[in-house]
Amino acid sequence: MTDSSSRPTPQAGSSTAVPRPAPRLDAGLWLGANYWSRHGSLFMWRDYDDEVVREELRTLREHGTNVTRSFLFWPDFHPEPDRIDEDFVERYRQFLRTSAEMGMPTIPTFLVGHMSGEDWDVPWREGRNLYTNGFMLGQQAFFIREIVRRIGADPAVAGWLISNEFPIFAGPATPDEVRAWGLICTQAVRAGGSRLPVSLGDGAWTMETTGKDNGFRIRRQDDLVDFVGPHTYPMGDDQVRVHTAAAWACEMSHFGKPVVMEEFGVSAALSSERNAAHYYRQVLHHTLLAGATGWLAWNNTDFSLESVDPYRHRPFELGFGITRSDGTPKPALAEIDTFRRLLDAVDFDNCARPDTETSILIPSHLEEHPRVSVAERTAITTVSHHAYLSAKAADLAPALSRELDTPRRTGLVLVPSNKLLTAPTFDLLLEWANQGSHVYLSWFAGAGGSHRGAWWPPIERLIGASHTLRYGLNEPVDPVVAWEFTEPLGNLKAGDTLRFPVSGPADARAMLPLDEESADCVVVARDGRGRPALVRRDHGSGAVYLATYPVEFFGSATPDAHRDDDVHRLYRALAAQAGVRPFLTVDDARVHVDGLLHSSGQRYAWLVNVSGDTVTAHPDQDGAGFRLEAVLDGRDLTEQIVLEPFGAAVARVVTA
């Protein structure tokens, strides 16, 4: 191995910053709830009670919300082919009148369809395919067009959703079939005479966001929809991953259209009210920082309808409300109210996410290329989520950069636990390094077991060393991998140690052994057996780093990984070495720091405690010399910030 005499020195400001998307709806901010009245729930239109509706909308409005998403229960509104039930339409018109009086416009949803864990089909469908049967396509278009003709000009209508979670109701299809269905349905809205925003209501459960193929593609909706609407109800073994799952869905849904957090929430059967409030607070702030520009909680109220389907056999669905069945607010609604006051205080409509010099590369194998297993595709999403959280813990505010979209160069490029990249991308990474970027890759044997090992071209050009792998065999790893640094890296000194708990299936618990005898690179860190764990090779004015362990994959498969996983320390050190310095950092990785930039130039700092501990964090301005002033009460937060468990603080950055 070579010595470290040629190690690059940080060059602040020498790399390229990239924007982080957060496009806005022309309709303005949506902050509200999915709406069923506690009087009747799914069947509220059969016995509509305007007095209860008025009370419910007033409670929502008094707590900061400004919109609902409502549902045209398809079997009721479209009882026969080519016929709309005008009595139901008239009840819905009364709802619109009341919504207008309460200052609460609504987003009607047409094809409902699937709701609260059960499918509610029109009785005349007779098993016909909703994507491909000409009769059913015509009937869906008829229903949508005729409803829009009847109510589309009403000032209480804010936008439209074609369906509710259509992939569950209609099942999977081919991408061509899904696109044709989406084209017909969205054009039916336009044929009805409305130009208001429209989206599909599919939950953004697509190949690009999950790695699982149901036929839906955000890329193929681009000319059909005006916004993308993720739905998230995460389960897991890691508190931080659960609290940030919605934010990750938002980040993965950015393809040029606004992202509206269309459904999120928790049932009282699955979470206490206190913990539900924590969940709401975390989702709202993290999704804001992930570029969401609208929020619709699931849902507005609890129900006392135990003997009515679907609640008779799915009673946990009774308790998803942000108000109780007696109409009183839950703590989760108070979180929405506080969030709204923060948005108003920073003038959110005129704020944007600031650019960043850190990017995470998302392989094109997530959504393209034949014969890639579902296990490998889904591993890309879980590994990238862990890398994203680690970069957030290092206060680096990363952007996601998709290999399929001609990614742009940043000062620090992270390619975490990667088995799959196309060969030309390695040329691009070397080009970026020569131009001054610091490029980090970590080797990964893969999650599926097939052709175990990274599918890379020869690595000598990257790091000046070759591997000593044996075909079909894993190089063993210890239960906890410890790296001891033999060279300084950023804020890490020679002798410092990072630790990474090892998890995942046997096929994936492997490392890349390197041949040191003829290598032309610097060993930055070694593992507990003395093998190279992190190496660097200089290229032009930048460098390429290779981790021989898939530390991000290990973290993604470890329960409560964020308590003792050191990936964030590695990323912070790489950023410091690359000269990538966040405008603000704190001394505790449990606090994620990000922010918004107002069109006037005013900067706002967001600090979110992702832990269940009370944390006292001390900002490090890196010599910038500004004050932090809480936006709601003016408290000085410059020296220290005390955050309650899962708490958030928003500060105005006041320059000298």
Backbone hydrogen bonds, N-H to C=O, Kabsch-Sander energy under -0.5 kcal/mol:
donor,donor_aa,acceptor,acceptor_aa,energy
2,T,521,C,-1.7
7,R,4,S,-1.9
11,Q,578,A,-0.5
13,G,579,G,-0.6
14,S,11,Q,-2.2
18,V,356,T,-3.0
28,G,25,L,-1.6
30,W,293,T,-0.7
31,L,29,L,-0.5
32,G,295,W,-3.0
33,A,67,V,-1.3
34,N,297,A,-3.4
35,Y,69,R,-3.5
36,W,34,N,-0.5
40,G,38,R,-1.3
41,S,37,S,-2.0
43,F,40,G,-2.6
44,M,41,S,-2.1
46,R,43,F,-1.6
47,D,43,F,-0.7
50,D,48,Y,-0.6
53,V,49,D,-2.0
54,R,50,D,-2.7
55,E,51,E,-1.9
56,E,52,V,-2.6
57,L,53,V,-2.8
58,R,54,R,-2.1
59,T,55,E,-2.2
60,L,56,E,-2.1
61,R,57,L,-2.7
62,E,58,R,-2.5
63,H,59,T,-0.6
63,H,60,L,-1.1
64,G,61,R,-1.4
65,T,60,L,-1.8
66,N,31,L,-2.9
67,V,31,L,-0.7
68,T,105,P,-1.9
69,R,33,A,-1.9
70,S,68,T,-0.5
70,S,107,I,-1.2
72,L,109,T,-2.8
73,F,71,F,-1.1
74,W,112,V,-2.1
76,D,73,F,-1.2
77,F,73,F,-2.1
78,H,74,W,-2.1
80,E,83,R,-0.8
83,R,80,E,-1.7
85,D,77,F,-2.0
86,E,84,I,-0.9
89,V,85,D,-1.7
90,E,86,E,-2.3
91,R,87,D,-1.8
92,Y,88,F,-2.2
93,R,89,V,-2.5
94,Q,90,E,-1.9
95,F,91,R,-1.9
96,L,92,Y,-2.2
97,R,93,R,-2.3
98,T,94,Q,-2.5
99,S,95,F,-2.7
100,A,96,L,-2.4
101,E,97,R,-2.1
102,M,98,T,-2.1
103,G,100,A,-1.0
104,M,99,S,-3.2
106,T,156,A,-3.2
107,I,68,T,-1.9
109,T,70,S,-1.1
110,F,161,L,-2.1
111,L,162,I,-2.8
112,V,72,L,-0.7
112,V,110,F,-1.6
114,H,164,N,-0.5
115,M,118,E,-2.8
118,E,115,M,-1.3
120,W,113,G,-1.2
121,D,119,D,-0.5
125,R,122,V,-1.7
128,R,125,R,-1.4
133,N,129,N,-1.7
137,L,133,N,-2.6
138,G,134,G,-2.3
139,Q,135,F,-2.2
140,Q,136,M,-2.5
141,A,137,L,-2.3
142,F,138,G,-2.5
143,F,139,Q,-2.7
144,I,140,Q,-2.4
145,R,141,A,-2.7
146,E,142,F,-2.8
147,I,143,F,-2.2
148,V,144,I,-2.4
149,R,145,R,-2.3
150,R,146,E,-1.5
151,I,147,I,-2.4
152,G,148,V,-2.8
154,D,151,I,-2.0
157,V,154,D,-1.9
158,A,106,T,-3.3
158,A,156,A,-0.6
159,G,106,T,-0.8
160,W,197,P,-2.4
161,L,108,P,-2.4
162,I,199,S,-2.3
163,S,200,L,-1.1
164,N,111,L,-1.2
165,E,201,G,-3.1
168,I,165,E,-1.4
169,F,165,E,-1.5
170,A,166,F,-3.2
171,G,166,F,-0.6
171,G,167,P,-0.7
173,A,214,N,-1.7
178,V,174,T,-2.5
179,R,175,P,-2.4
180,A,176,D,-2.3
181,W,177,E,-2.3
182,G,178,V,-2.8
183,L,179,R,-2.8
184,I,180,A,-2.5
185,C,181,W,-2.4
186,T,182,G,-2.5
187,Q,183,L,-2.2
188,A,184,I,-1.3
189,V,185,C,-1.1
190,R,186,T,-1.5
191,A,187,Q,-2.7
192,G,188,A,-1.5
193,G,190,R,-1.4
194,S,189,V,-1.6
199,S,160,W,-1.4
205,W,202,D,-0.6
206,T,204,A,-1.4
207,M,216,F,-1.4
209,T,206,T,-0.9
210,T,206,T,-2.5
211,G,206,T,-0.6
211,G,207,M,-1.4
214,N,212,K,-0.7
221,Q,218,I,-1.6
222,D,218,I,-0.5
222,D,219,R,-0.8
224,L,221,Q,-2.5
225,V,221,Q,-2.2
226,D,198,V,-3.3
227,F,198,V,-0.7
228,V,258,P,-2.8
231,H,203,G,-1.8
232,T,263,E,-1.9
242,V,238,D,-2.2
243,H,239,Q,-2.4
244,T,240,V,-1.5
245,A,241,R,-0.6
245,A,242,V,-0.7
248,W,244,T,-2.6
249,A,245,A,-2.3
250,C,246,A,-2.1
251,E,247,A,-2.6
252,M,248,W,-2.4
253,S,249,A,-0.7
253,S,250,C,-1.0
254,H,251,E,-1.1
255,F,253,S,-0.9
259,V,291,G,-0.5
260,V,228,V,-2.8
260,V,258,P,-0.5
261,M,259,V,-0.5
261,M,294,G,-3.2
262,E,230,P,-0.8
262,E,260,V,-1.8
263,E,230,P,-1.6
265,G,232,T,-0.6
268,A,319,G,-1.5
270,L,267,S,-1.6
271,S,267,S,-1.0
276,A,272,S,-2.5
277,A,273,E,-2.1
278,H,274,R,-1.8
279,Y,275,N,-2.3
280,Y,276,A,-2.6
281,R,277,A,-2.6
282,Q,278,H,-2.6
283,V,279,Y,-2.9
284,L,280,Y,-2.8
285,H,281,R,-2.2
286,H,282,Q,-2.6
287,T,283,V,-2.5
288,L,284,L,-1.8
289,L,285,H,-2.1
290,A,286,H,-0.8
291,G,288,L,-1.5
292,A,287,T,-2.8
293,T,259,V,-2.6
295,W,30,W,-2.5
296,L,261,M,-2.8
297,A,32,G,-2.6
298,W,264,F,-3.2
299,N,297,A,-0.6
300,N,34,N,-2.1
302,D,323,T,-1.5
303,F,318,L,-2.0
308,V,305,L,-2.0
311,Y,308,V,-0.8
312,R,308,V,-1.5
313,H,310,P,-0.7
314,R,310,P,-1.4
317,E,314,R,-2.3
318,L,315,P,-1.8
319,G,316,F,-1.3
320,F,317,E,-0.7
322,I,299,N,-1.1
324,R,328,T,-3.1
327,G,324,R,-2.2
330,K,322,I,-2.5
333,L,322,I,-0.5
333,L,330,K,-1.0
334,A,330,K,-1.2
335,E,331,P,-1.7
336,I,332,A,-1.6
337,D,333,L,-2.2
338,T,334,A,-2.4
339,F,335,E,-2.5
340,R,336,I,-2.4
341,R,337,D,-1.9
342,L,338,T,-2.0
343,L,339,F,-2.4
344,D,340,R,-2.5
345,A,341,R,-2.1
346,V,342,L,-1.8
347,D,344,D,-0.9
348,F,343,L,-2.3
350,N,347,D,-2.2
351,C,348,F,-2.3
352,A,597,L,-1.9
356,T,18,V,-2.5
359,S,412,L,-2.2
360,I,399,A,-2.6
361,L,414,L,-2.5
362,I,401,S,-2.8
366,L,363,P,-1.6
367,E,364,S,-1.5
368,E,364,S,-1.8
373,S,371,R,-0.5
377,R,373,S,-2.2
378,T,374,V,-3.0
379,A,375,A,-1.6
380,I,376,E,-1.3
381,T,377,R,-1.1
382,T,378,T,-2.2
383,V,379,A,-2.8
384,S,380,I,-2.2
385,H,381,T,-2.1
386,H,382,T,-2.0
387,A,383,V,-2.4
388,Y,384,S,-2.5
389,L,385,H,-2.5
390,S,386,H,-2.3
391,A,387,A,-2.5
392,K,388,Y,-2.3
393,A,389,L,-2.5
394,A,390,S,-1.2
395,D,392,K,-2.0
396,L,391,A,-2.6
399,A,358,T,-2.3
401,S,360,I,-3.0
403,E,362,I,-2.8
405,D,402,R,-1.9
406,T,403,E,-0.8
411,G,16,T,-0.6
412,L,357,E,-2.5
413,V,438,H,-2.4
414,L,359,S,-2.9
414,L,412,L,-0.5
415,V,413,V,-0.5
415,V,440,Y,-2.6
418,N,442,S,-2.4
419,K,417,S,-0.6
421,L,419,K,-0.5
425,T,422,T,-1.1
426,F,422,T,-0.7
426,F,423,A,-1.2
427,D,423,A,-0.8
428,L,424,P,-1.7
429,L,425,T,-2.6
430,L,426,F,-2.0
431,E,427,D,-2.2
432,W,428,L,-2.6
433,A,429,L,-2.3
434,N,430,L,-2.5
435,Q,431,E,-1.4
436,G,432,W,-0.5
436,G,433,A,-1.5
437,S,432,W,-2.5
438,H,411,G,-2.8
439,V,437,S,-0.6
439,V,543,A,-2.7
440,Y,413,V,-3.1
441,L,545,Y,-2.4
442,S,415,V,-1.7
443,W,547,A,-2.5
444,F,418,N,-0.8
452,R,449,G,-0.7
453,G,445,A,-2.7
455,W,419,K,-2.7
456,W,454,A,-1.5
462,L,459,I,-0.7
463,I,459,I,-2.3
464,G,460,E,-2.6
468,T,513,P,-1.9
473,L,470,R,-2.0
475,E,511,M,-0.5
481,V,500,F,-2.5
483,W,498,L,-3.0
484,E,482,A,-0.5
484,E,526,R,-3.0
485,F,483,W,-0.5
485,F,496,D,-2.9
486,T,524,V,-1.9
487,E,524,V,-1.7
489,L,492,L,-2.3
492,L,489,L,-3.0
495,G,485,F,-3.3
496,D,493,K,-2.3
498,L,483,W,-2.0
500,F,481,V,-2.4
502,V,479,P,-2.5
508,A,505,P,-1.3
509,R,505,P,-0.9
509,R,506,A,-0.6
510,A,508,A,-1.9
511,M,475,E,-1.0
512,L,548,T,-2.2
515,D,466,S,-3.0
516,E,514,L,-0.8
519,A,516,E,-1.0
520,D,464,G,-2.9
522,V,536,R,-3.0
524,V,522,V,-0.8
524,V,534,L,-2.6
525,A,534,L,-1.8
526,R,484,E,-2.4
527,D,531,R,-2.7
530,G,527,D,-2.0
533,A,525,A,-3.1
534,L,525,A,-1.9
535,V,546,L,-2.3
536,R,522,V,-2.4
537,R,544,V,-2.4
539,H,542,G,-2.1
541,S,434,N,-1.4
542,G,433,A,-0.6
542,G,539,H,-2.8
543,A,437,S,-1.8
544,V,537,R,-2.7
545,Y,439,V,-3.4
546,L,535,V,-2.4
547,A,441,L,-2.9
548,T,533,A,-2.3
548,T,546,L,-0.5
551,V,549,Y,-1.8
554,F,550,P,-2.4
555,G,551,V,-2.1
556,S,552,E,-2.4
557,A,553,F,-1.5
557,A,554,F,-0.5
558,T,555,G,-1.3
560,D,237,D,-1.3
561,A,558,T,-1.2
563,R,560,D,-1.7
564,D,561,A,-1.0
565,D,561,A,-1.1
566,D,499,R,-1.5
570,L,566,D,-1.8
571,Y,567,V,-2.5
572,R,568,H,-2.3
573,A,569,R,-2.0
574,L,570,L,-2.5
575,A,571,Y,-2.6
576,A,572,R,-2.2
577,Q,573,A,-2.4
578,A,574,L,-1.9
579,G,575,A,-0.6
579,G,576,A,-0.9
580,V,575,A,-2.7
581,R,579,G,-0.8
585,T,620,D,-1.7
587,D,618,H,-0.9
591,V,588,D,-1.9
592,H,590,R,-0.6
592,H,608,V,-2.8
593,V,392,K,-0.7
594,D,606,W,-2.2
596,L,604,Y,-1.8
597,L,352,A,-3.3
598,H,602,Q,-3.4
599,S,350,N,-2.2
601,G,598,H,-2.4
604,Y,596,L,-2.8
605,A,651,A,-3.0
606,W,594,D,-3.3
607,L,649,A,-2.7
608,V,592,H,-2.4
609,N,647,G,-3.2
610,V,590,R,-3.0
610,V,608,V,-0.7
615,V,613,D,-0.6
615,V,643,L,-2.5
617,A,615,V,-0.7
617,A,641,I,-2.9
620,D,585,T,-3.7
621,Q,619,P,-0.5
624,A,621,Q,-1.2
627,R,654,V,-3.1
629,E,652,R,-2.3
630,A,635,R,-2.9
631,V,650,V,-2.2
634,G,630,A,-1.9
637,L,628,L,-3.2
637,L,635,R,-0.6
638,T,628,L,-0.6
641,I,617,A,-2.8
643,L,615,V,-3.2
643,L,641,I,-0.6
646,F,611,S,-2.2
647,G,644,E,-2.7
649,A,607,L,-2.5
651,A,605,A,-2.8
652,R,629,E,-3.7
653,V,603,R,-2.6
654,V,627,R,-3.1
654,V,652,R,-0.8
655,T,653,V,-0.7
656,A,625,G,-0.7
